[in-house]
Amino acid sequence: MCVVRRLGDSPRQRGSMAGETCPDLFELSDGSFAVIGTDRTEELDALLPEDAARADYERIVVITRDTLLRAKRDIPNM
């Protein structure tokens, strides 16, 4: 598996010149997506809806609204 492409604008294009806050989205060669974001698992885990579950190896990762909205144009419909 490898990274095929970035979805949306790069962190630098979104104004992150210091490289300290760089959420990002990538499409992988197997069709899945990789997310770089802030790990907020401990804070949000107990707040998930009753019908949501998280395996021990999964994390709740938060990205900015701006990151996702800029990636929207690159996310395939199917």
N, CA, C and O atoms as CSV, one atom per row, in Angstrom:
chain,resi,resn,atom,element,x,y,z
A,1,MET,N,N,0.852,-1.173,0.000
A,1,MET,CA,C,0.000,0.000,0.000
A,1,MET,C,C,0.899,1.238,0.000
A,1,MET,O,O,1.945,1.260,0.649
A,2,CYS,N,N,0.472,2.267,-0.740
A,2,CYS,CA,C,1.228,3.517,-0.768
A,2,CYS,C,C,0.256,4.699,-0.890
A,2,CYS,O,O,-0.923,4.526,-1.198
A,3,VAL,N,N,0.778,5.882,-0.643
A,3,VAL,CA,C,-0.010,7.109,-0.780
A,3,VAL,C,C,-0.088,7.452,-2.258
A,3,VAL,O,O,0.937,7.592,-2.925
A,4,VAL,N,N,-1.314,7.588,-2.770
A,4,VAL,CA,C,-1.526,7.903,-4.182
A,4,VAL,C,C,-1.553,9.409,-4.396
A,4,VAL,O,O,-0.940,9.930,-5.327
A,5,ARG,N,N,-2.284,10.109,-3.504
A,5,ARG,CA,C,-2.400,11.561,-3.674
A,5,ARG,C,C,-2.944,12.207,-2.407
A,5,ARG,O,O,-3.568,11.556,-1.568
A,6,ARG,N,N,-2.689,13.494,-2.295
A,6,ARG,CA,C,-3.255,14.320,-1.223
A,6,ARG,C,C,-4.650,14.745,-1.660
A,6,ARG,O,O,-4.890,14.986,-2.844
A,7,LEU,N,N,-5.550,14.834,-0.722
A,7,LEU,CA,C,-6.887,15.361,-0.984
A,7,LEU,C,C,-6.931,16.791,-0.465
A,7,LEU,O,O,-6.692,17.033,0.718
A,8,GLY,N,N,-7.229,17.716,-1.329
A,8,GLY,CA,C,-7.296,19.119,-0.926
A,8,GLY,C,C,-5.942,19.791,-0.996
A,8,GLY,O,O,-4.999,19.293,-1.610
A,9,ASP,N,N,-5.878,20.938,-0.347
A,9,ASP,CA,C,-4.666,21.756,-0.364
A,9,ASP,C,C,-3.665,21.274,0.675
A,9,ASP,O,O,-4.035,20.673,1.684
A,10,SER,N,N,-2.396,21.544,0.413
A,10,SER,CA,C,-1.346,21.185,1.368
A,10,SER,C,C,-1.456,22.079,2.605
A,10,SER,O,O,-2.070,23.144,2.540
A,11,PRO,N,N,-0.877,21.666,3.716
A,11,PRO,CA,C,-0.887,22.526,4.903
A,11,PRO,C,C,-0.322,23.915,4.611
A,11,PRO,O,O,-0.843,24.912,5.110
A,12,ARG,N,N,0.719,23.985,3.823
A,12,ARG,CA,C,1.310,25.290,3.486
A,12,ARG,C,C,0.300,26.168,2.738
A,12,ARG,O,O,0.208,27.368,2.999
A,13,GLN,N,N,-0.456,25.572,1.808
A,13,GLN,CA,C,-1.482,26.330,1.073
A,13,GLN,C,C,-2.605,26.791,1.998
A,13,GLN,O,O,-3.278,27.783,1.718
A,14,ARG,N,N,-2.804,26.068,3.100
A,14,ARG,CA,C,-3.831,26.446,4.072
A,14,ARG,C,C,-3.294,27.410,5.120
A,14,ARG,O,O,-4.014,27.777,6.049
A,15,GLY,N,N,-2.034,27.827,4.983
A,15,GLY,CA,C,-1.487,28.845,5.874
A,15,GLY,C,C,-0.609,28.344,6.994
A,15,GLY,O,O,-0.234,29.133,7.862
A,16,SER,N,N,-0.263,27.065,7.019
A,16,SER,CA,C,0.590,26.531,8.080
A,16,SER,C,C,2.046,26.655,7.658
A,16,SER,O,O,2.601,25.741,7.048
A,17,MET,N,N,2.657,27.771,7.979
A,17,MET,CA,C,4.049,28.002,7.603
A,17,MET,C,C,5.028,27.375,8.579
A,17,MET,O,O,6.154,27.054,8.198
A,18,ALA,N,N,4.619,27.192,9.840
A,18,ALA,CA,C,5.519,26.647,10.853
A,18,ALA,C,C,5.581,25.127,10.792
A,18,ALA,O,O,6.518,24.525,11.316
A,19,GLY,N,N,4.599,24.504,10.162
A,19,GLY,CA,C,4.579,23.056,10.084
A,19,GLY,C,C,4.167,22.386,11.385
A,19,GLY,O,O,4.343,21.178,11.542
A,20,GLU,N,N,3.619,23.157,12.322
A,20,GLU,CA,C,3.231,22.607,13.612
A,20,GLU,C,C,1.797,22.090,13.613
A,20,GLU,O,O,1.487,21.154,14.350
A,21,THR,N,N,0.934,22.664,12.821
A,21,THR,CA,C,-0.461,22.216,12.743
A,21,THR,C,C,-0.746,21.839,11.311
A,21,THR,O,O,-1.096,22.683,10.486
A,22,CYS,N,N,-0.593,20.579,11.028
A,22,CYS,CA,C,-0.668,20.145,9.640
A,22,CYS,C,C,-1.621,18.978,9.433
A,22,CYS,O,O,-1.188,17.924,8.969
A,23,PRO,N,N,-2.913,19.125,9.761
A,23,PRO,CA,C,-3.817,18.040,9.419
A,23,PRO,C,C,-3.795,17.823,7.907
A,23,PRO,O,O,-3.613,18.763,7.133
A,24,ASP,N,N,-3.983,16.573,7.504
A,24,ASP,CA,C,-3.889,16.268,6.079
A,24,ASP,C,C,-4.699,15.015,5.779
A,24,ASP,O,O,-4.942,14.197,6.665
A,25,LEU,N,N,-5.117,14.871,4.523
A,25,LEU,CA,C,-5.873,13.709,4.054
A,25,LEU,C,C,-5.206,13.152,2.807
A,25,LEU,O,O,-4.776,13.899,1.929
A,26,PHE,N,N,-5.125,11.813,2.743
A,26,PHE,CA,C,-4.490,11.162,1.607
A,26,PHE,C,C,-5.320,9.974,1.143
A,26,PHE,O,O,-5.928,9.271,1.949
A,27,GLU,N,N,-5.336,9.762,-0.171
A,27,GLU,CA,C,-5.931,8.553,-0.730
A,27,GLU,C,C,-4.818,7.526,-0.864
A,27,GLU,O,O,-3.714,7.847,-1.305
A,28,LEU,N,N,-5.120,6.274,-0.476
A,28,LEU,CA,C,-4.136,5.203,-0.541
A,28,LEU,C,C,-4.397,4.309,-1.745
A,28,LEU,O,O,-5.491,4.313,-2.309
A,29,SER,N,N,-3.398,3.554,-2.125
A,29,SER,CA,C,-3.487,2.720,-3.333
A,29,SER,C,C,-4.563,1.648,-3.249
A,29,SER,O,O,-5.012,1.151,-4.282
A,30,ASP,N,N,-4.987,1.278,-2.043
A,30,ASP,CA,C,-6.056,0.275,-1.919
A,30,ASP,C,C,-7.445,0.913,-1.883
A,30,ASP,O,O,-8.443,0.221,-1.682
A,31,GLY,N,N,-7.507,2.243,-2.080
A,31,GLY,CA,C,-8.785,2.945,-2.109
A,31,GLY,C,C,-9.225,3.508,-0.769
A,31,GLY,O,O,-10.212,4.241,-0.702
A,32,SER,N,N,-8.509,3.179,0.299
A,32,SER,CA,C,-8.858,3.743,1.601
A,32,SER,C,C,-8.183,5.102,1.767
A,32,SER,O,O,-7.470,5.567,0.878
A,33,PHE,N,N,-8.415,5.726,2.906
A,33,PHE,CA,C,-7.902,7.070,3.149
A,33,PHE,C,C,-7.101,7.106,4.439
A,33,PHE,O,O,-7.427,6.405,5.398
A,34,ALA,N,N,-6.063,7.912,4.466
A,34,ALA,CA,C,-5.252,8.126,5.662
A,34,ALA,C,C,-5.444,9.568,6.115
A,34,ALA,O,O,-5.522,10.486,5.298
A,35,VAL,N,N,-5.519,9.750,7.428
A,35,VAL,CA,C,-5.761,11.068,8.007
A,35,VAL,C,C,-4.649,11.402,8.994
A,35,VAL,O,O,-4.323,10.596,9.866
A,36,ILE,N,N,-4.076,12.579,8.855
A,36,ILE,CA,C,-3.171,13.116,9.867
A,36,ILE,C,C,-3.972,14.158,10.627
A,36,ILE,O,O,-4.433,15.142,10.049
A,37,GLY,N,N,-4.132,13.941,11.903
A,37,GLY,CA,C,-4.907,14.862,12.722
A,37,GLY,C,C,-4.493,14.770,14.171
A,37,GLY,O,O,-3.516,14.103,14.510
A,38,THR,N,N,-5.230,15.432,15.010
A,38,THR,CA,C,-4.947,15.438,16.438
A,38,THR,C,C,-5.679,14.282,17.108
A,38,THR,O,O,-6.890,14.132,16.947
A,39,ASP,N,N,-4.949,13.470,17.855
A,39,ASP,CA,C,-5.549,12.344,18.560
A,39,ASP,C,C,-6.364,12.880,19.740
A,39,ASP,O,O,-5.812,13.427,20.694
A,40,ARG,N,N,-7.682,12.713,19.655
A,40,ARG,CA,C,-8.579,13.184,20.720
A,40,ARG,C,C,-9.393,12.017,21.282
A,40,ARG,O,O,-10.494,12.211,21.797
A,41,THR,N,N,-8.841,10.805,21.180
A,41,THR,CA,C,-9.542,9.600,21.592
A,41,THR,C,C,-10.005,9.673,23.044
A,41,THR,O,O,-11.176,9.427,23.331
A,42,GLU,N,N,-9.119,10.001,23.944
A,42,GLU,CA,C,-9.475,10.018,25.367
A,42,GLU,C,C,-10.608,10.993,25.655
A,42,GLU,O,O,-11.490,10.701,26.463
A,43,GLU,N,N,-10.588,12.128,25.010
A,43,GLU,CA,C,-11.593,13.161,25.235
A,43,GLU,C,C,-12.955,12.805,24.640
A,43,GLU,O,O,-13.987,13.102,25.241
A,44,LEU,N,N,-12.968,12.170,23.461
A,44,LEU,CA,C,-14.212,11.966,22.731
A,44,LEU,C,C,-14.787,10.558,22.819
A,44,LEU,O,O,-15.955,10.360,22.484
A,45,ASP,N,N,-14.016,9.589,23.252
A,45,ASP,CA,C,-14.457,8.199,23.254
A,45,ASP,C,C,-15.775,8.007,24.001
A,45,ASP,O,O,-16.680,7.351,23.486
A,46,ALA,N,N,-15.897,8.557,25.182
A,46,ALA,CA,C,-17.115,8.391,25.991
A,46,ALA,C,C,-18.296,9.174,25.423
A,46,ALA,O,O,-19.434,8.962,25.840
A,47,LEU,N,N,-18.038,10.069,24.484
A,47,LEU,CA,C,-19.094,10.901,23.912
A,47,LEU,C,C,-19.662,10.345,22.608
A,47,LEU,O,O,-20.588,10.922,22.039
A,48,LEU,N,N,-19.115,9.232,22.135
A,48,LEU,CA,C,-19.614,8.632,20.893
A,48,LEU,C,C,-21.061,8.184,21.070
A,48,LEU,O,O,-21.459,7.810,22.173
A,49,PRO,N,N,-21.852,8.217,19.998
A,49,PRO,CA,C,-23.224,7.715,20.073
A,49,PRO,C,C,-23.235,6.229,20.444
A,49,PRO,O,O,-22.244,5.526,20.250
A,50,GLU,N,N,-24.360,5.764,20.977
A,50,GLU,CA,C,-24.481,4.371,21.419
A,50,GLU,C,C,-24.192,3.361,20.314
A,50,GLU,O,O,-23.682,2.274,20.584
A,51,ASP,N,N,-24.516,3.713,19.070
A,51,ASP,CA,C,-24.319,2.770,17.974
A,51,ASP,C,C,-22.946,2.893,17.313
A,51,ASP,O,O,-22.715,2.317,16.250
A,52,ALA,N,N,-22.036,3.639,17.938
A,52,ALA,CA,C,-20.665,3.772,17.433
A,52,ALA,C,C,-19.724,2.983,18.340
A,52,ALA,O,O,-19.902,2.940,19.557
A,53,ALA,N,N,-18.737,2.371,17.735
A,53,ALA,CA,C,-17.766,1.602,18.507
A,53,ALA,C,C,-16.369,1.857,17.962
A,53,ALA,O,O,-16.197,2.206,16.794
A,54,ARG,N,N,-15.378,1.677,18.821
A,54,ARG,CA,C,-13.983,1.879,18.449
A,54,ARG,C,C,-13.173,0.705,18.984
A,54,ARG,O,O,-13.214,0.408,20.178
A,55,ALA,N,N,-12.442,0.046,18.103
A,55,ALA,CA,C,-11.572,-1.052,18.527
A,55,ALA,C,C,-10.362,-0.474,19.262
A,55,ALA,O,O,-10.046,0.706,19.113
A,56,ASP,N,N,-9.698,-1.293,20.041
A,56,ASP,CA,C,-8.533,-0.839,20.802
A,56,ASP,C,C,-7.434,-0.254,19.907
A,56,ASP,O,O,-6.700,0.642,20.324
A,57,TYR,N,N,-7.327,-0.760,18.689
A,57,TYR,CA,C,-6.286,-0.277,17.778
A,57,TYR,C,C,-6.719,0.968,16.983
A,57,TYR,O,O,-5.925,1.508,16.213
A,58,GLU,N,N,-7.948,1.422,17.159
A,58,GLU,CA,C,-8.446,2.602,16.451
A,58,GLU,C,C,-8.357,3.835,17.341
A,58,GLU,O,O,-8.461,3.745,18.564
A,59,ARG,N,N,-8.165,4.982,16.707
A,59,ARG,CA,C,-8.076,6.255,17.404
A,59,ARG,C,C,-9.101,7.211,16.817
A,59,ARG,O,O,-9.458,7.093,15.645
A,60,ILE,N,N,-9.571,8.142,17.607
A,60,ILE,CA,C,-10.448,9.209,17.123
A,60,ILE,C,C,-9.534,10.384,16.794
A,60,ILE,O,O,-8.896,10.959,17.676
A,61,VAL,N,N,-9.482,10.725,15.523
A,61,VAL,CA,C,-8.585,11.780,15.050
A,61,VAL,C,C,-9.420,12.956,14.564
A,61,VAL,O,O,-10.394,12.780,13.832
A,62,VAL,N,N,-9.033,14.142,14.972
A,62,VAL,CA,C,-9.759,15.359,14.613
A,62,VAL,C,C,-8.928,16.163,13.616
A,62,VAL,O,O,-7.726,16.357,13.796
A,63,ILE,N,N,-9.601,16.625,12.558
A,63,ILE,CA,C,-8.988,17.549,11.608
A,63,ILE,C,C,-9.840,18.816,11.589
A,63,ILE,O,O,-10.986,18.806,12.038
A,64,THR,N,N,-9.292,19.877,11.082
A,64,THR,CA,C,-10.038,21.129,11.038
A,64,THR,C,C,-11.116,21.066,9.960
A,64,THR,O,O,-11.011,20.309,8.995
A,65,ARG,N,N,-12.127,21.858,10.143
A,65,ARG,CA,C,-13.196,21.975,9.153
A,65,ARG,C,C,-12.622,22.421,7.810
A,65,ARG,O,O,-12.999,21.899,6.760
A,66,ASP,N,N,-11.715,23.381,7.851
A,66,ASP,CA,C,-11.098,23.908,6.637
A,66,ASP,C,C,-10.384,22.805,5.865
A,66,ASP,O,O,-10.466,22.760,4.637
A,67,THR,N,N,-9.689,21.919,6.564
A,67,THR,CA,C,-8.987,20.818,5.911
A,67,THR,C,C,-9.954,19.930,5.142
A,67,THR,O,O,-9.704,19.587,3.986
A,68,LEU,N,N,-11.056,19.559,5.780
A,68,LEU,CA,C,-12.028,18.683,5.120
A,68,LEU,C,C,-12.743,19.386,3.975
A,68,LEU,O,O,-12.938,18.790,2.916
A,69,LEU,N,N,-13.133,20.630,4.164
A,69,LEU,CA,C,-13.835,21.344,3.101
A,69,LEU,C,C,-12.954,21.537,1.875
A,69,LEU,O,O,-13.442,21.454,0.747
A,70,ARG,N,N,-11.677,21.790,2.074
A,70,ARG,CA,C,-10.772,21.940,0.929
A,70,ARG,C,C,-10.509,20.609,0.233
A,70,ARG,O,O,-10.171,20.582,-0.950
A,71,ALA,N,N,-10.665,19.502,0.966
A,71,ALA,CA,C,-10.465,18.178,0.373
A,71,ALA,C,C,-11.704,17.691,-0.362
A,71,ALA,O,O,-11.612,16.780,-1.184
A,72,LYS,N,N,-12.852,18.277,-0.083
A,72,LYS,CA,C,-14.122,17.814,-0.640
A,72,LYS,C,C,-14.073,17.658,-2.159
A,72,LYS,O,O,-14.610,16.687,-2.692
A,73,ARG,N,N,-13.454,18.576,-2.851
A,73,ARG,CA,C,-13.402,18.522,-4.315
A,73,ARG,C,C,-12.647,17.304,-4.833
A,73,ARG,O,O,-12.856,16.874,-5.967
A,74,ASP,N,N,-11.770,16.750,-4.002
A,74,ASP,CA,C,-10.945,15.622,-4.418
A,74,ASP,C,C,-11.481,14.269,-3.944
A,74,ASP,O,O,-10.934,13.228,-4.308
A,75,ILE,N,N,-12.543,14.276,-3.139
A,75,ILE,CA,C,-13.096,13.028,-2.626
A,75,ILE,C,C,-14.051,12.448,-3.666
A,75,ILE,O,O,-15.019,13.105,-4.050
A,76,PRO,N,N,-13.788,11.226,-4.123
A,76,PRO,CA,C,-14.652,10.633,-5.150
A,76,PRO,C,C,-16.074,10.389,-4.633
A,76,PRO,O,O,-16.274,10.145,-3.443
A,77,ASN,N,N,-17.047,10.455,-5.526
A,77,ASN,CA,C,-18.439,10.194,-5.156
A,77,ASN,C,C,-18.690,8.712,-4.937
A,77,ASN,O,O,-19.571,8.355,-4.155
A,78,MET,N,N,-17.964,7.862,-5.584
A,78,MET,CA,C,-18.130,6.404,-5.456
A,78,MET,C,C,-16.806,5.752,-5.263
A,78,MET,O,O,-16.732,4.530,-5.135
